Structures are given as structure tokens and as C-alpha cells.
Amino acid sequence: MPAVTSPAPAMLPAPAAAAAGSAQWKAEQSARMGSVQHIGGGFGGGSFEGNGFGATPDQAVRNSCFWGQRTPIEIGVARGANGYYATIFYR
């Protein structure tokens, strides 16, 4: 019986690291710490920052401060051990 070989798995590029101070970076820091909090630094050209937590990425965004009240300019969401963390910069 001839040997059956599987094709080599396709190599996917590594995800790009989030730039320090970006909304994504701040969301990743919150997820890593397991805490919804403001991380030091600026607001990515915005004037306000909102943070939220939820069981899904959408819930985390919707639970963020100022959601629906201000215009978002950057949104970051990261998965933590117990749910999703969002950081949003607003105009």
C-alpha cells in the first residue's frame, strides 16, 4: 500500500503587533490584566476614551463609556480569559 502524505500546512503571516498607545494595544493590555481600566497615554488624536467589557466583542463595544453619545475614531477589541475588552477613542 503506498504511503499517503498530507500537504504541508499553509504558512500564515503572524498578526501584526498593535502599535503602542493605539486603541487595539490598550484593549490588549486590559485583556492581559483582566481589568477594565484606562491605560496611560493619549487618545489617538481623539479627545475622549471609553472602555468596556462583554461576553462578545459587540457587547464589549456597546458597554464602553460614551458609546452612542460620541463619534468613535478608533476601536480596539481583545479577548481576555473571561471575556472581551474594548477601548474606543472618540472625536
PyMOL Python script that loads the backbone (N, CA, C, O; Angstrom):
from pymol import cmd

cmd.read_pdbstr("""\
ATOM      1  N   MET A   1       0.850  -1.164   0.000  1.00  0.00           N
ATOM      2  CA  MET A   1       0.000   0.000   0.000  1.00  0.00           C
ATOM      3  C   MET A   1       0.903   1.236   0.000  1.00  0.00           C
ATOM      4  O   MET A   1       1.808   1.336   0.829  1.00  0.00           O
ATOM      5  N   PRO A   2       0.669   2.177  -0.919  1.00  0.00           N
ATOM      6  CA  PRO A   2       1.536   3.351  -0.979  1.00  0.00           C
ATOM      7  C   PRO A   2       1.278   4.278   0.218  1.00  0.00           C
ATOM      8  O   PRO A   2       0.166   4.353   0.741  1.00  0.00           O
ATOM      9  N   ALA A   3       2.322   4.966   0.626  1.00  0.00           N
ATOM     10  CA  ALA A   3       2.208   5.912   1.737  1.00  0.00           C
ATOM     11  C   ALA A   3       1.392   7.124   1.294  1.00  0.00           C
ATOM     12  O   ALA A   3       1.529   7.612   0.172  1.00  0.00           O
ATOM     13  N   VAL A   4       0.563   7.582   2.181  1.00  0.00           N
ATOM     14  CA  VAL A   4      -0.249   8.768   1.906  1.00  0.00           C
ATOM     15  C   VAL A   4       0.370   9.929   2.656  1.00  0.00           C
ATOM     16  O   VAL A   4       0.591   9.858   3.865  1.00  0.00           O
ATOM     17  N   THR A   5       0.642  10.978   1.943  1.00  0.00           N
ATOM     18  CA  THR A   5       1.223  12.147   2.604  1.00  0.00           C
ATOM     19  C   THR A   5       0.240  13.304   2.534  1.00  0.00           C
ATOM     20  O   THR A   5      -0.495  13.465   1.560  1.00  0.00           O
ATOM     21  N   SER A   6       0.246  14.074   3.555  1.00  0.00           N
ATOM     22  CA  SER A   6      -0.604  15.265   3.599  1.00  0.00           C
ATOM     23  C   SER A   6       0.207  16.447   3.100  1.00  0.00           C
ATOM     24  O   SER A   6       1.418  16.510   3.313  1.00  0.00           O
ATOM     25  N   PRO A   7      -0.456  17.384   2.438  1.00  0.00           N
ATOM     26  CA  PRO A   7       0.273  18.578   2.025  1.00  0.00           C
ATOM     27  C   PRO A   7       0.715  19.371   3.237  1.00  0.00           C
ATOM     28  O   PRO A   7       0.066  19.335   4.283  1.00  0.00           O
ATOM     29  N   ALA A   8       1.801  20.075   3.099  1.00  0.00           N
ATOM     30  CA  ALA A   8       2.298  20.905   4.191  1.00  0.00           C
ATOM     31  C   ALA A   8       1.269  21.990   4.495  1.00  0.00           C
ATOM     32  O   ALA A   8       0.658  22.544   3.581  1.00  0.00           O
ATOM     33  N   PRO A   9       1.078  22.293   5.774  1.00  0.00           N
ATOM     34  CA  PRO A   9       0.116  23.344   6.102  1.00  0.00           C
ATOM     35  C   PRO A   9       0.587  24.683   5.545  1.00  0.00           C
ATOM     36  O   PRO A   9       1.782  24.979   5.521  1.00  0.00           O
ATOM     37  N   ALA A  10      -0.356  25.467   5.106  1.00  0.00           N
ATOM     38  CA  ALA A  10      -0.012  26.797   4.588  1.00  0.00           C
ATOM     39  C   ALA A  10       0.482  27.661   5.729  1.00  0.00           C
ATOM     40  O   ALA A  10      -0.076  27.635   6.826  1.00  0.00           O
ATOM     41  N   MET A  11       1.518  28.416   5.472  1.00  0.00           N
ATOM     42  CA  MET A  11       2.069  29.305   6.489  1.00  0.00           C
ATOM     43  C   MET A  11       1.311  30.621   6.427  1.00  0.00           C
ATOM     44  O   MET A  11       1.273  31.274   5.384  1.00  0.00           O
ATOM     45  N   LEU A  12       0.717  31.004   7.528  1.00  0.00           N
ATOM     46  CA  LEU A  12       0.012  32.270   7.608  1.00  0.00           C
ATOM     47  C   LEU A  12       0.934  33.309   8.228  1.00  0.00           C
ATOM     48  O   LEU A  12       1.712  32.989   9.127  1.00  0.00           O
ATOM     49  N   PRO A  13       0.857  34.529   7.765  1.00  0.00           N
ATOM     50  CA  PRO A  13       1.706  35.556   8.365  1.00  0.00           C
ATOM     51  C   PRO A  13       1.298  35.797   9.812  1.00  0.00           C
ATOM     52  O   PRO A  13       0.121  35.697  10.160  1.00  0.00           O
ATOM     53  N   ALA A  14       2.261  36.109  10.633  1.00  0.00           N
ATOM     54  CA  ALA A  14       1.972  36.422  12.031  1.00  0.00           C
ATOM     55  C   ALA A  14       1.151  37.704  12.086  1.00  0.00           C
ATOM     56  O   ALA A  14       1.361  38.615  11.284  1.00  0.00           O
ATOM     57  N   PRO A  15       0.219  37.777  13.027  1.00  0.00           N
ATOM     58  CA  PRO A  15      -0.550  39.013  13.126  1.00  0.00           C
ATOM     59  C   PRO A  15       0.370  40.176  13.479  1.00  0.00           C
ATOM     60  O   PRO A  15       1.308  40.031  14.263  1.00  0.00           O
ATOM     61  N   ALA A  16       0.088  41.311  12.894  1.00  0.00           N
ATOM     62  CA  ALA A  16       0.906  42.489  13.165  1.00  0.00           C
ATOM     63  C   ALA A  16       0.689  42.916  14.610  1.00  0.00           C
ATOM     64  O   ALA A  16      -0.425  42.862  15.131  1.00  0.00           O
ATOM     65  N   ALA A  17       1.757  43.334  15.235  1.00  0.00           N
ATOM     66  CA  ALA A  17       1.654  43.817  16.606  1.00  0.00           C
ATOM     67  C   ALA A  17       0.946  45.169  16.602  1.00  0.00           C
ATOM     68  O   ALA A  17       1.187  46.004  15.731  1.00  0.00           O
ATOM     69  N   ALA A  18       0.089  45.371  17.565  1.00  0.00           N
ATOM     70  CA  ALA A  18      -0.617  46.647  17.664  1.00  0.00           C
ATOM     71  C   ALA A  18       0.365  47.721  18.116  1.00  0.00           C
ATOM     72  O   ALA A  18       1.204  47.482  18.984  1.00  0.00           O
ATOM     73  N   ALA A  19       0.255  48.885  17.529  1.00  0.00           N
ATOM     74  CA  ALA A  19       1.128  49.995  17.888  1.00  0.00           C
ATOM     75  C   ALA A  19       0.841  50.429  19.320  1.00  0.00           C
ATOM     76  O   ALA A  19      -0.315  50.576  19.714  1.00  0.00           O
ATOM     77  N   ALA A  20       1.898  50.631  20.088  1.00  0.00           N
ATOM     78  CA  ALA A  20       1.743  51.085  21.472  1.00  0.00           C
ATOM     79  C   ALA A  20       0.935  52.371  21.498  1.00  0.00           C
ATOM     80  O   ALA A  20       1.187  53.292  20.721  1.00  0.00           O
ATOM     81  N   GLY A  21      -0.022  52.424  22.387  1.00  0.00           N
ATOM     82  CA  GLY A  21      -0.855  53.605  22.521  1.00  0.00           C
ATOM     83  C   GLY A  21      -2.103  53.590  21.664  1.00  0.00           C
ATOM     84  O   GLY A  21      -2.976  54.441  21.836  1.00  0.00           O
ATOM     85  N   SER A  22      -2.210  52.630  20.734  1.00  0.00           N
ATOM     86  CA  SER A  22      -3.401  52.540  19.889  1.00  0.00           C
ATOM     87  C   SER A  22      -4.552  51.954  20.706  1.00  0.00           C
ATOM     88  O   SER A  22      -4.336  51.378  21.772  1.00  0.00           O
ATOM     89  N   ALA A  23      -5.768  52.106  20.199  1.00  0.00           N
ATOM     90  CA  ALA A  23      -6.929  51.539  20.887  1.00  0.00           C
ATOM     91  C   ALA A  23      -6.792  50.022  21.001  1.00  0.00           C
ATOM     92  O   ALA A  23      -7.150  49.441  22.026  1.00  0.00           O
ATOM     93  N   GLN A  24      -6.276  49.379  19.950  1.00  0.00           N
ATOM     94  CA  GLN A  24      -6.098  47.929  19.991  1.00  0.00           C
ATOM     95  C   GLN A  24      -5.080  47.539  21.060  1.00  0.00           C
ATOM     96  O   GLN A  24      -5.293  46.583  21.806  1.00  0.00           O
ATOM     97  N   TRP A  25      -3.994  48.269  21.132  1.00  0.00           N
ATOM     98  CA  TRP A  25      -2.945  47.987  22.125  1.00  0.00           C
ATOM     99  C   TRP A  25      -3.513  48.128  23.534  1.00  0.00           C
ATOM    100  O   TRP A  25      -3.257  47.290  24.399  1.00  0.00           O
ATOM    101  N   LYS A  26      -4.285  49.193  23.762  1.00  0.00           N
ATOM    102  CA  LYS A  26      -4.863  49.408  25.092  1.00  0.00           C
ATOM    103  C   LYS A  26      -5.867  48.306  25.435  1.00  0.00           C
ATOM    104  O   LYS A  26      -5.920  47.859  26.581  1.00  0.00           O
ATOM    105  N   ALA A  27      -6.661  47.866  24.462  1.00  0.00           N
ATOM    106  CA  ALA A  27      -7.597  46.770  24.704  1.00  0.00           C
ATOM    107  C   ALA A  27      -6.835  45.489  25.053  1.00  0.00           C
ATOM    108  O   ALA A  27      -7.247  44.736  25.936  1.00  0.00           O
ATOM    109  N   GLU A  28      -5.737  45.249  24.365  1.00  0.00           N
ATOM    110  CA  GLU A  28      -4.920  44.060  24.651  1.00  0.00           C
ATOM    111  C   GLU A  28      -4.321  44.130  26.051  1.00  0.00           C
ATOM    112  O   GLU A  28      -4.232  43.113  26.738  1.00  0.00           O
ATOM    113  N   GLN A  29      -3.912  45.319  26.477  1.00  0.00           N
ATOM    114  CA  GLN A  29      -3.370  45.469  27.833  1.00  0.00           C
ATOM    115  C   GLN A  29      -4.450  45.190  28.872  1.00  0.00           C
ATOM    116  O   GLN A  29      -4.191  44.505  29.861  1.00  0.00           O
ATOM    117  N   SER A  30      -5.653  45.710  28.662  1.00  0.00           N
ATOM    118  CA  SER A  30      -6.763  45.449  29.587  1.00  0.00           C
ATOM    119  C   SER A  30      -7.075  43.952  29.644  1.00  0.00           C
ATOM    120  O   SER A  30      -7.281  43.396  30.723  1.00  0.00           O
ATOM    121  N   ALA A  31      -7.108  43.310  28.482  1.00  0.00           N
ATOM    122  CA  ALA A  31      -7.389  41.869  28.437  1.00  0.00           C
ATOM    123  C   ALA A  31      -6.304  41.082  29.162  1.00  0.00           C
ATOM    124  O   ALA A  31      -6.597  40.128  29.883  1.00  0.00           O
ATOM    125  N   ARG A  32      -5.070  41.477  28.972  1.00  0.00           N
ATOM    126  CA  ARG A  32      -3.953  40.779  29.624  1.00  0.00           C
ATOM    127  C   ARG A  32      -4.043  40.915  31.153  1.00  0.00           C
ATOM    128  O   ARG A  32      -3.737  39.975  31.886  1.00  0.00           O
ATOM    129  N   MET A  33      -4.471  42.109  31.623  1.00  0.00           N
ATOM    130  CA  MET A  33      -4.583  42.351  33.063  1.00  0.00           C
ATOM    131  C   MET A  33      -5.900  41.843  33.628  1.00  0.00           C
ATOM    132  O   MET A  33      -6.038  41.687  34.842  1.00  0.00           O
ATOM    133  N   GLY A  34      -6.883  41.580  32.743  1.00  0.00           N
ATOM    134  CA  GLY A  34      -8.191  41.128  33.199  1.00  0.00           C
ATOM    135  C   GLY A  34      -8.950  42.226  33.922  1.00  0.00           C
ATOM    136  O   GLY A  34      -9.705  41.956  34.856  1.00  0.00           O
ATOM    137  N   SER A  35      -8.748  43.468  33.489  1.00  0.00           N
ATOM    138  CA  SER A  35      -9.351  44.600  34.166  1.00  0.00           C
ATOM    139  C   SER A  35      -9.762  45.682  33.168  1.00  0.00           C
ATOM    140  O   SER A  35      -9.003  46.013  32.257  1.00  0.00           O
ATOM    141  N   VAL A  36     -10.962  46.231  33.343  1.00  0.00           N
ATOM    142  CA  VAL A  36     -11.416  47.335  32.504  1.00  0.00           C
ATOM    143  C   VAL A  36     -10.910  48.617  33.159  1.00  0.00           C
ATOM    144  O   VAL A  36     -11.362  49.002  34.237  1.00  0.00           O
ATOM    145  N   GLN A  37      -9.967  49.264  32.487  1.00  0.00           N
ATOM    146  CA  GLN A  37      -9.399  50.483  33.054  1.00  0.00           C
ATOM    147  C   GLN A  37      -8.748  51.319  31.970  1.00  0.00           C
ATOM    148  O   GLN A  37      -8.460  50.840  30.873  1.00  0.00           O
ATOM    149  N   HIS A  38      -8.523  52.577  32.303  1.00  0.00           N
ATOM    150  CA  HIS A  38      -7.817  53.448  31.370  1.00  0.00           C
ATOM    151  C   HIS A  38      -6.331  53.146  31.477  1.00  0.00           C
ATOM    152  O   HIS A  38      -5.765  53.089  32.569  1.00  0.00           O
ATOM    153  N   ILE A  39      -5.713  52.955  30.316  1.00  0.00           N
ATOM    154  CA  ILE A  39      -4.278  52.715  30.241  1.00  0.00           C
ATOM    155  C   ILE A  39      -3.657  54.059  29.891  1.00  0.00           C
ATOM    156  O   ILE A  39      -4.203  54.801  29.075  1.00  0.00           O
ATOM    157  N   GLY A  40      -2.541  54.371  30.489  1.00  0.00           N
ATOM    158  CA  GLY A  40      -1.884  55.657  30.234  1.00  0.00           C
ATOM    159  C   GLY A  40      -1.616  55.917  28.767  1.00  0.00           C
ATOM    160  O   GLY A  40      -1.602  54.993  27.953  1.00  0.00           O
ATOM    161  N   GLY A  41      -1.405  57.169  28.438  1.00  0.00           N
ATOM    162  CA  GLY A  41      -1.139  57.544  27.062  1.00  0.00           C
ATOM    163  C   GLY A  41      -2.247  58.415  26.509  1.00  0.00           C
ATOM    164  O   GLY A  41      -3.172  58.791  27.229  1.00  0.00           O
ATOM    165  N   GLY A  42      -2.154  58.728  25.253  1.00  0.00           N
ATOM    166  CA  GLY A  42      -3.122  59.619  24.613  1.00  0.00           C
ATOM    167  C   GLY A  42      -4.351  58.893  24.117  1.00  0.00           C
ATOM    168  O   GLY A  42      -4.587  57.725  24.429  1.00  0.00           O
ATOM    169  N   PHE A  43      -5.129  59.623  23.332  1.00  0.00           N
ATOM    170  CA  PHE A  43      -6.377  59.105  22.790  1.00  0.00           C
ATOM    171  C   PHE A  43      -6.327  58.988  21.272  1.00  0.00           C
ATOM    172  O   PHE A  43      -7.360  59.106  20.613  1.00  0.00           O
ATOM    173  N   GLY A  44      -5.159  58.761  20.713  1.00  0.00           N
ATOM    174  CA  GLY A  44      -5.026  58.528  19.278  1.00  0.00           C
ATOM    175  C   GLY A  44      -5.573  59.649  18.414  1.00  0.00           C
ATOM    176  O   GLY A  44      -6.173  59.387  17.371  1.00  0.00           O
ATOM    177  N   GLY A  45      -5.378  60.885  18.826  1.00  0.00           N
ATOM    178  CA  GLY A  45      -5.891  62.008  18.060  1.00  0.00           C
ATOM    179  C   GLY A  45      -7.306  62.401  18.437  1.00  0.00           C
ATOM    180  O   GLY A  45      -7.835  63.391  17.932  1.00  0.00           O
ATOM    181  N   GLY A  46      -7.919  61.630  19.320  1.00  0.00           N
ATOM    182  CA  GLY A  46      -9.260  61.952  19.782  1.00  0.00           C
ATOM    183  C   GLY A  46      -9.219  62.770  21.057  1.00  0.00           C
ATOM    184  O   GLY A  46      -8.153  63.166  21.529  1.00  0.00           O
ATOM    185  N   SER A  47     -10.397  63.017  21.605  1.00  0.00           N
ATOM    186  CA  SER A  47     -10.490  63.805  22.830  1.00  0.00           C
ATOM    187  C   SER A  47     -10.991  62.996  24.026  1.00  0.00           C
ATOM    188  O   SER A  47     -10.864  63.433  25.169  1.00  0.00           O
ATOM    189  N   PHE A  48     -11.564  61.810  23.760  1.00  0.00           N
ATOM    190  CA  PHE A  48     -12.141  61.001  24.824  1.00  0.00           C
ATOM    191  C   PHE A  48     -11.814  59.531  24.600  1.00  0.00           C
ATOM    192  O   PHE A  48     -11.528  59.102  23.482  1.00  0.00           O
ATOM    193  N   GLU A  49     -11.863  58.761  25.703  1.00  0.00           N
ATOM    194  CA  GLU A  49     -11.635  57.321  25.632  1.00  0.00           C
ATOM    195  C   GLU A  49     -12.729  56.617  26.413  1.00  0.00           C
ATOM    196  O   GLU A  49     -13.098  57.044  27.507  1.00  0.00           O
ATOM    197  N   GLY A  50     -13.244  55.540  25.845  1.00  0.00           N
ATOM    198  CA  GLY A  50     -14.211  54.707  26.539  1.00  0.00           C
ATOM    199  C   GLY A  50     -13.702  53.278  26.606  1.00  0.00           C
ATOM    200  O   GLY A  50     -13.049  52.803  25.677  1.00  0.00           O
ATOM    201  N   ASN A  51     -13.999  52.592  27.703  1.00  0.00           N
ATOM    202  CA  ASN A  51     -13.585  51.207  27.889  1.00  0.00           C
ATOM    203  C   ASN A  51     -14.797  50.374  28.250  1.00  0.00           C
ATOM    204  O   ASN A  51     -15.696  50.835  28.954  1.00  0.00           O
ATOM    205  N   GLY A  52     -14.814  49.149  27.765  1.00  0.00           N
ATOM    206  CA  GLY A  52     -15.936  48.276  28.063  1.00  0.00           C
ATOM    207  C   GLY A  52     -15.536  46.822  28.112  1.00  0.00           C
ATOM    208  O   GLY A  52     -14.440  46.441  27.700  1.00  0.00           O
ATOM    209  N   PHE A  53     -16.449  46.014  28.625  1.00  0.00           N
ATOM    210  CA  PHE A  53     -16.237  44.573  28.756  1.00  0.00           C
ATOM    211  C   PHE A  53     -17.534  43.867  28.394  1.00  0.00           C
ATOM    212  O   PHE A  53     -18.619  44.390  28.650  1.00  0.00           O
ATOM    213  N   GLY A  54     -17.430  42.678  27.797  1.00  0.00           N
ATOM    214  CA  GLY A  54     -18.617  41.898  27.484  1.00  0.00           C
ATOM    215  C   GLY A  54     -18.279  40.476  27.107  1.00  0.00           C
ATOM    216  O   GLY A  54     -17.113  40.122  26.931  1.00  0.00           O
ATOM    217  N   ALA A  55     -19.323  39.657  26.983  1.00  0.00           N
ATOM    218  CA  ALA A  55     -19.151  38.255  26.619  1.00  0.00           C
ATOM    219  C   ALA A  55     -18.812  38.082  25.141  1.00  0.00           C
ATOM    220  O   ALA A  55     -18.265  37.055  24.738  1.00  0.00           O
ATOM    221  N   THR A  56     -19.143  39.101  24.329  1.00  0.00           N
ATOM    222  CA  THR A  56     -18.829  39.078  22.897  1.00  0.00           C
ATOM    223  C   THR A  56     -18.130  40.397  22.551  1.00  0.00           C
ATOM    224  O   THR A  56     -18.219  41.359  23.314  1.00  0.00           O
ATOM    225  N   PRO A  57     -17.437  40.449  21.413  1.00  0.00           N
ATOM    226  CA  PRO A  57     -16.814  41.714  21.015  1.00  0.00           C
ATOM    227  C   PRO A  57     -17.839  42.844  20.894  1.00  0.00           C
ATOM    228  O   PRO A  57     -17.571  43.973  21.304  1.00  0.00           O
ATOM    229  N   ASP A  58     -19.013  42.540  20.332  1.00  0.00           N
ATOM    230  CA  ASP A  58     -20.043  43.558  20.170  1.00  0.00           C
ATOM    231  C   ASP A  58     -20.526  44.083  21.524  1.00  0.00           C
ATOM    232  O   ASP A  58     -20.724  45.287  21.686  1.00  0.00           O
ATOM    233  N   GLN A  59     -20.713  43.201  22.482  1.00  0.00           N
ATOM    234  CA  GLN A  59     -21.140  43.631  23.817  1.00  0.00           C
ATOM    235  C   GLN A  59     -20.083  44.513  24.466  1.00  0.00           C
ATOM    236  O   GLN A  59     -20.415  45.507  25.112  1.00  0.00           O
ATOM    237  N   ALA A  60     -18.813  44.157  24.300  1.00  0.00           N
ATOM    238  CA  ALA A  60     -17.739  44.959  24.885  1.00  0.00           C
ATOM    239  C   ALA A  60     -17.765  46.381  24.326  1.00  0.00           C
ATOM    240  O   ALA A  60     -17.607  47.349  25.069  1.00  0.00           O
ATOM    241  N   VAL A  61     -17.964  46.499  23.024  1.00  0.00           N
ATOM    242  CA  VAL A  61     -18.030  47.826  22.394  1.00  0.00           C
ATOM    243  C   VAL A  61     -19.251  48.584  22.906  1.00  0.00           C
ATOM    244  O   VAL A  61     -19.142  49.746  23.296  1.00  0.00           O
ATOM    245  N   ARG A  62     -20.399  47.938  22.905  1.00  0.00           N
ATOM    246  CA  ARG A  62     -21.633  48.614  23.317  1.00  0.00           C
ATOM    247  C   ARG A  62     -21.639  48.985  24.800  1.00  0.00           C
ATOM    248  O   ARG A  62     -22.348  49.907  25.203  1.00  0.00           O
ATOM    249  N   ASN A  63     -20.861  48.281  25.609  1.00  0.00           N
ATOM    250  CA  ASN A  63     -20.770  48.585  27.042  1.00  0.00           C
ATOM    251  C   ASN A  63     -19.722  49.659  27.337  1.00  0.00           C
ATOM    252  O   ASN A  63     -19.555  50.057  28.490  1.00  0.00           O
ATOM    253  N   SER A  64     -19.026  50.123  26.324  1.00  0.00           N
ATOM    254  CA  SER A  64     -17.980  51.123  26.530  1.00  0.00           C
ATOM    255  C   SER A  64     -18.576  52.494  26.847  1.00  0.00           C
ATOM    256  O   SER A  64     -19.633  52.859  26.334  1.00  0.00           O
ATOM    257  N   CYS A  65     -17.889  53.235  27.689  1.00  0.00           N
ATOM    258  CA  CYS A  65     -18.303  54.600  28.013  1.00  0.00           C
ATOM    259  C   CYS A  65     -18.434  55.416  26.733  1.00  0.00           C
ATOM    260  O   CYS A  65     -17.644  55.259  25.802  1.00  0.00           O
ATOM    261  N   PHE A  66     -19.426  56.276  26.696  1.00  0.00           N
ATOM    262  CA  PHE A  66     -19.697  57.213  25.604  1.00  0.00           C
ATOM    263  C   PHE A  66     -20.248  56.571  24.333  1.00  0.00           C
ATOM    264  O   PHE A  66     -20.536  57.288  23.374  1.00  0.00           O
ATOM    265  N   TRP A  67     -20.408  55.218  24.288  1.00  0.00           N
ATOM    266  CA  TRP A  67     -20.918  54.586  23.066  1.00  0.00           C
ATOM    267  C   TRP A  67     -22.309  55.118  22.765  1.00  0.00           C
ATOM    268  O   TRP A  67     -23.174  55.129  23.641  1.00  0.00           O
ATOM    269  N   GLY A  68     -22.528  55.557  21.540  1.00  0.00           N
ATOM    270  CA  GLY A  68     -23.807  56.114  21.134  1.00  0.00           C
ATOM    271  C   GLY A  68     -23.966  57.585  21.470  1.00  0.00           C
ATOM    272  O   GLY A  68     -24.974  58.201  21.122  1.00  0.00           O
ATOM    273  N   GLN A  69     -22.974  58.152  22.145  1.00  0.00           N
ATOM    274  CA  GLN A  69     -23.034  59.561  22.537  1.00  0.00           C
ATOM    275  C   GLN A  69     -21.977  60.408  21.827  1.00  0.00           C
ATOM    276  O   GLN A  69     -22.152  61.613  21.650  1.00  0.00           O
ATOM    277  N   ARG A  70     -20.902  59.779  21.433  1.00  0.00           N
ATOM    278  CA  ARG A  70     -19.798  60.486  20.778  1.00  0.00           C
ATOM    279  C   ARG A  70     -19.417  59.739  19.504  1.00  0.00           C
ATOM    280  O   ARG A  70     -19.821  58.593  19.308  1.00  0.00           O
ATOM    281  N   THR A  71     -18.640  60.387  18.640  1.00  0.00           N
ATOM    282  CA  THR A  71     -18.231  59.784  17.372  1.00  0.00           C
ATOM    283  C   THR A  71     -16.921  59.014  17.558  1.00  0.00           C
ATOM    284  O   THR A  71     -15.895  59.614  17.878  1.00  0.00           O
ATOM    285  N   PRO A  72     -16.945  57.679  17.359  1.00  0.00           N
ATOM    286  CA  PRO A  72     -15.707  56.897  17.504  1.00  0.00           C
ATOM    287  C   PRO A  72     -14.758  57.145  16.328  1.00  0.00           C
ATOM    288  O   PRO A  72     -15.188  57.282  15.183  1.00  0.00           O
ATOM    289  N   ILE A  73     -13.472  57.197  16.633  1.00  0.00           N
ATOM    290  CA  ILE A  73     -12.472  57.343  15.569  1.00  0.00           C
ATOM    291  C   ILE A  73     -11.523  56.145  15.514  1.00  0.00           C
ATOM    292  O   ILE A  73     -10.834  55.940  14.515  1.00  0.00           O
ATOM    293  N   GLU A  74     -11.490  55.357  16.586  1.00  0.00           N
ATOM    294  CA  GLU A  74     -10.659  54.141  16.593  1.00  0.00           C
ATOM    295  C   GLU A  74     -11.231  53.178  17.627  1.00  0.00           C
ATOM    296  O   GLU A  74     -11.552  53.574  18.748  1.00  0.00           O
ATOM    297  N   ILE A  75     -11.357  51.907  17.239  1.00  0.00           N
ATOM    298  CA  ILE A  75     -11.900  50.886  18.130  1.00  0.00           C
ATOM    299  C   ILE A  75     -10.932  49.716  18.185  1.00  0.00           C
ATOM    300  O   ILE A  75     -10.464  49.229  17.156  1.00  0.00           O
ATOM    301  N   GLY A  76     -10.640  49.276  19.392  1.00  0.00           N
ATOM    302  CA  GLY A  76      -9.818  48.089  19.598  1.00  0.00           C
ATOM    303  C   GLY A  76     -10.560  47.115  20.488  1.00  0.00           C
ATOM    304  O   GLY A  76     -11.170  47.523  21.476  1.00  0.00           O
ATOM    305  N   VAL A  77     -10.521  45.823  20.153  1.00  0.00           N
ATOM    306  CA  VAL A  77     -11.170  44.782  20.956  1.00  0.00           C
ATOM    307  C   VAL A  77     -10.195  43.622  21.090  1.00  0.00           C
ATOM    308  O   VAL A  77      -9.554  43.222  20.119  1.00  0.00           O
ATOM    309  N   ALA A  78     -10.088  43.084  22.310  1.00  0.00           N
ATOM    310  CA  ALA A  78      -9.190  41.950  22.554  1.00  0.00           C
ATOM    311  C   ALA A  78      -9.889  40.944  23.459  1.00  0.00           C
ATOM    312  O   ALA A  78     -10.696  41.308  24.315  1.00  0.00           O
ATOM    313  N   ARG A  79      -9.564  39.680  23.253  1.00  0.00           N
ATOM    314  CA  ARG A  79     -10.147  38.625  24.082  1.00  0.00           C
ATOM    315  C   ARG A  79      -9.264  38.379  25.290  1.00  0.00           C
ATOM    316  O   ARG A  79      -8.049  38.221  25.170  1.00  0.00           O
ATOM    317  N   GLY A  80      -9.894  38.348  26.458  1.00  0.00           N
ATOM    318  CA  GLY A  80      -9.205  38.015  27.695  1.00  0.00           C
ATOM    319  C   GLY A  80      -9.656  36.657  28.180  1.00  0.00           C
ATOM    320  O   GLY A  80     -10.442  35.984  27.512  1.00  0.00           O
ATOM    321  N   ALA A  81      -9.173  36.254  29.321  1.00  0.00           N
ATOM    322  CA  ALA A  81      -9.512  34.941  29.865  1.00  0.00           C
ATOM    323  C   ALA A  81     -10.990  34.815  30.212  1.00  0.00           C
ATOM    324  O   ALA A  81     -11.539  33.713  30.199  1.00  0.00           O
ATOM    325  N   ASN A  82     -11.640  35.940  30.524  1.00  0.00           N
ATOM    326  CA  ASN A  82     -13.031  35.863  30.969  1.00  0.00           C
ATOM    327  C   ASN A  82     -14.014  36.636  30.088  1.00  0.00           C
ATOM    328  O   ASN A  82     -15.171  36.812  30.469  1.00  0.00           O
ATOM    329  N   GLY A  83     -13.570  37.102  28.915  1.00  0.00           N
ATOM    330  CA  GLY A  83     -14.461  37.829  28.019  1.00  0.00           C
ATOM    331  C   GLY A  83     -13.682  38.764  27.112  1.00  0.00           C
ATOM    332  O   GLY A  83     -12.475  38.608  26.933  1.00  0.00           O
ATOM    333  N   TYR A  84     -14.375  39.729  26.546  1.00  0.00           N
ATOM    334  CA  TYR A  84     -13.771  40.661  25.587  1.00  0.00           C
ATOM    335  C   TYR A  84     -13.662  42.057  26.191  1.00  0.00           C
ATOM    336  O   TYR A  84     -14.539  42.502  26.931  1.00  0.00           O
ATOM    337  N   TYR A  85     -12.581  42.724  25.863  1.00  0.00           N
ATOM    338  CA  TYR A  85     -12.297  44.074  26.341  1.00  0.00           C
ATOM    339  C   TYR A  85     -12.223  45.021  25.153  1.00  0.00           C
ATOM    340  O   TYR A  85     -11.617  44.702  24.130  1.00  0.00           O
ATOM    341  N   ALA A  86     -12.837  46.176  25.292  1.00  0.00           N
ATOM    342  CA  ALA A  86     -12.828  47.163  24.209  1.00  0.00           C
ATOM    343  C   ALA A  86     -12.255  48.480  24.705  1.00  0.00           C
ATOM    344  O   ALA A  86     -12.477  48.884  25.847  1.00  0.00           O
ATOM    345  N   THR A  87     -11.525  49.132  23.836  1.00  0.00           N
ATOM    346  CA  THR A  87     -11.083  50.513  24.062  1.00  0.00           C
ATOM    347  C   THR A  87     -11.456  51.290  22.818  1.00  0.00           C
ATOM    348  O   THR A  87     -11.166  50.865  21.700  1.00  0.00           O
ATOM    349  N   ILE A  88     -12.097  52.424  23.013  1.00  0.00           N
ATOM    350  CA  ILE A  88     -12.565  53.248  21.911  1.00  0.00           C
ATOM    351  C   ILE A  88     -12.079  54.668  22.103  1.00  0.00           C
ATOM    352  O   ILE A  88     -12.212  55.240  23.185  1.00  0.00           O
ATOM    353  N   PHE A  89     -11.513  55.239  21.046  1.00  0.00           N
ATOM    354  CA  PHE A  89     -11.158  56.656  21.050  1.00  0.00           C
ATOM    355  C   PHE A  89     -12.268  57.395  20.328  1.00  0.00           C
ATOM    356  O   PHE A  89     -12.743  56.949  19.284  1.00  0.00           O
ATOM    357  N   TYR A  90     -12.677  58.512  20.880  1.00  0.00           N
ATOM    358  CA  TYR A  90     -13.751  59.326  20.304  1.00  0.00           C
ATOM    359  C   TYR A  90     -13.251  60.707  19.922  1.00  0.00           C
ATOM    360  O   TYR A  90     -12.305  61.235  20.507  1.00  0.00           O
ATOM    361  N   ARG A  91     -13.914  61.276  18.925  1.00  0.00           N
ATOM    362  CA  ARG A  91     -13.624  62.632  18.485  1.00  0.00           C
ATOM    363  C   ARG A  91     -13.899  63.596  19.609  1.00  0.00           C
ATOM    364  O   ARG A  91     -13.717  64.802  19.445  1.00  0.00           O
TER     365      ARG A  91
END
""", "prot")
cmd.dss("prot")
cmd.show_as("cartoon", "prot")
cmd.util.cbc("prot")
cmd.orient("prot")
